[in-house]
């Protein structure tokens, strides 16, 4: 599964989704799981997982909580239902008021994305189903933690995280998932994009086209 440059494992997110589906097929296809894509790039991977497993695709939104003055450094994350994860060791020195302000600001941005991606539809029904949260890779995994909480609140039977690539260590709270499925764990790991031959931005218009196509597939 290697290409011209030995550092690359996947041609693109489409290829990664198909390879991830192969990993998931034997254990999960028979369960008729609900595949959840994590915007933006995770939705493209998830589309091809759902297509291969012949099951439903939907989307959930979460955002990291950026440390004041350093947007790249996240001290936690919040999901669209208000589920929050704060890593205490990363949030030292922040007042509760500052944290609340950051959460509220991120929730406003999340609601705009929910409106755009699901056109106001509520969180998909999960009770009694295995839910597989799919992203294009895990760096720290912080943004996935509150989504695990959301799915458990919605009474999912199992919550599984599935990605094409991850490092060998990530946020310990990801272990709250029932399983974590990863195609490759490169060593050394420095970025999700390192195993992709093509790993550009995945724009909203393409995301919406895939969701429309998936909804049409489900209707049939």
Residue, then its C-alpha position, 0 to 999 in steps of 0.5 A: x500500500x506504499x506509493x512512489x514516496x515511501x513516506x506516503x501511505x494514502x494517495x488522498x482522503x478518498x484512498x484513506x477512507x477506503x483503506x479504513x473501511x477495509x479495517x472496519x468491515x469484518x467487525x462492524x459492517x454487520x452492526x449497521x453502524x452510524x458513521x459520523x464524519x468530523x468536519x471538515x476533512x473527516x467527512x470525506x474519509x467518512x463518506x467512503x467508509x459509509x459507502x463501503x459498509x453500506x450504512x448511514x453517514x451524518x456529521x457532528x461538530x466540535x471545536x477546540x478551546x484555544x488558549x488566549x494569545x495562542x490559537x494553535x494551543x488547545x486546552x480542551x474542546x466543546x461539542x455542539x450539544x455543550x459537552x465540554x472537555x477541559x484538560x486541567x494541565x493545559x488550562x492552568x492560569x485561566x479563570x472560570x470566567x475566561x474559560x466560559x467566554x471561550x466556550x460560548x464563543x466556540x459554541x456560536x461558531x459551532x452552531x453556524x456550522x451545524x446550520x450549514x452542514x445539517x440545515x438545522x436538523x437535530x443530532x442524529x438518533x443514536x440510541x441502540x446503535x454503534x456509532x463510529x466517529x471518523x476523522x482524517x487522523x488524530x494528532x492530540x484527539x482533544x476535539x473527539x473527547x466531547x463527541x464521545x460524551x455526546x454520543x453516550x448521552x444519546x445512548x449509543x450502544x458503542x462509540x468507536x473512533x476510527x481514523x486512517x492515521x494517529x500517533x502512538x500517544x494521544x489524549x488519554x480521555x479518548x480511551x472513553x471510547x469503546x474502541x479506537x481503530x487506526x490503519x497506521x501509526x507511523x514512527x516518528x509521527x509529527x503530523x496527520x498529513x505526513x502519510x497523505x500524498x495529497x492533503x489539502x483543504x477540504x472546502x465546505x462546498x465539497x463537504x455538502x455535496x458528499x452529504x447530499x450524495x450520502x442522503x440520496x444513497x440512504x433514501x434508496 
